[in-house]
């Protein structure tokens, strides 16, 4: 299994070309397939993890196959380690971690991964959910918690990243949120 230090993402406008590109990506390098599925609005999404060089090679192979069908793409080298469990929705929170809630919403799954990584690198936040596209109309959602100051800093960094891509929908910080907002995670 390759070391997971980087993430690569491609969103395709064509499901068929997405499948074809995914096949080429998996054949091009030793990467882990983290997500591959149809998403809202008739698109296809592939998220890979691995070393920087393997992810770059796989993404290059996918881009080469489906040039005209690529909506957005990204390679995050040296991604923050907290992105992987949040993406897999395997983070469990304790009551003491729910001091503030930060929410970033983007127009694409690709943009939310870049935003989540920026938040985790900028502040001492716990990313506890990265939701990509499913049941969101193709959007991305990132939830984080920590101290109010850290969540504000994380949300600011994440929103700046998403805004620079022209894909920010909303940014929210809720100090001392009702515990019910965390019901699925605590």
N, C-alpha and C positions, 0 to 999 in steps of 0.2 A: 504494500500500500504506500503510495507516495506521501511525502510529508505535506501537510496542509499549511502552507505559508501564504498562499495567494489564491485569489478567486478570479475567475473569468466568467463573463456573462455576455450572451447575445440574445436579443429579442428579434424575432423574425416576423414579417408580415404574412408569410406563407407557412402553413403547417407542413406541407410536403417537403419544401426546401429546408425547413427546420430539421426534419428527421434526417434528410440527406446530409446536411451539415453536421448534425450531431454524430452521425456515423463516422464521418471524416475526422472530426475532432477527437473522438475516442481512439481512432486508429493512429492519429498523428503523434500522440504523446501519452505518457503514463500519468493520467489524471483520474480523479474520483468524480463521478457523476453525482452532483448534489441535488439538482432539480432538473427535470426535463419533462415538459408537459405543455399541453395546449392551455392557453390562458384567455381571459375575457377579450372580446372583440375579435375573435378568430385569429389570434396570434399564437406563436410558439416560443417558448423560453427554454434556454439551456444555461445552467449554472454549473461550473466545474471548479474543483479545488485541486491544488497540487503545488509543486515548486514553481517559482517564478518562470523559469525557462520552459517547463512543460506546459504551464497554463498559456504562456505567450504563443508557443508553437500550436497548441490546440485551437486557440482563438484565431490565429492566422489561417489555419486550415479551414475553419468554419466560415470565415469572412471570404475566403477565396471561392468557396463553393456557392454561396448564396448572396453574392454582392448586391443585387438589386432588391433582395428581400430583407436586408438588414435594416431594422428600425433604430436600434441603439446597441452599443457594445461597450465593454469596459474590462480592463485588467487592473485589479487591485494587487499590486506587489506588496508583500509584507503586511498583509491585512491584520488588523488587531485580532488577537485570539478569541475575544468575546463575540465576534461576529458569527463564528461557526455554530456554537450552541444556540444562539438566538435565532439563527436561520433555521435550525433544526427543531426549534420550539421545545428545547429540552432544558430550559432554565427554570429552576424552582426558587421562588423568593421566600424569604422569612419576613415576618411582620415588621421587624426592625429596618428592613430595606425600603419600605414604602414611605419615605419622607416626602418625595415630590415625584410627580409623573410628567415625563416629557414625551411628546408625540410629534413625529414628523410624518407628513403625508406627501407623497410625490406622484407625479403623473405616470411614472414607470417603475417597474421592478428593478431595473438597472440603476436608476438614480437613487433609490432608497438604500441599496447596498453601499454605494459611494458615501451617502449621507451618514449611514450607521457607522461606517469605518471612521469617518471624520469625527463624529461625536465621541467614539470610544478613545480615539487618540488625543482629543482635546481636553477631556475632563474625566474625573473619577466617577463614571456612571456605570450602572449595570444595564447592559442591553438585555432585555428579556423576551422580546419578540420582534422578529423581522418577518413580516407577512408580505408575500409577493403575489400580486395579481389575482389570485383566486378569490372570487366573490367580492372583488373590489373594483370591477370594471377595468382591470389592467393596471391599477394603481399600486403603489407600494406604501407600506406602513411600518414604522419603527417605533417601539415603545421602550422607554428607558426610565430608570429610577436612580435615586441617590439623594444627596443633600440638595436643597433648593439652589444654592449657588452652582454646584456642579451640573445639575440638570439644566440650568439656564445656559451655562457655558457649552454643554454638549449640544443642546438644541440650537444654539447660535451657530456653532461650527457645522452642524448637519444642515441647517437651513441655508447657510452660505454656500455649501457644496451643491445642494440641489438647485438653488437659485442660479448659480453659475452655469448650470446645465440647462436653465430655462424650464425646469420641471418641478418647482416647488408648488404644492397645493396649499399646505398650511403648516404652521408651527405652533405648538401649544405647550405651555408649562403650567401645571396645576400644583401649587404648593399645598401640602397637607391634604391630599385627595381623600375622599371617602374610601374606606377599605373595600367597599363593594366594587370599585373600579379594578381592583386587583383580585377579585374573587376566583378567577380561573387559575391564578398563579401562586397563591399563598396557601 
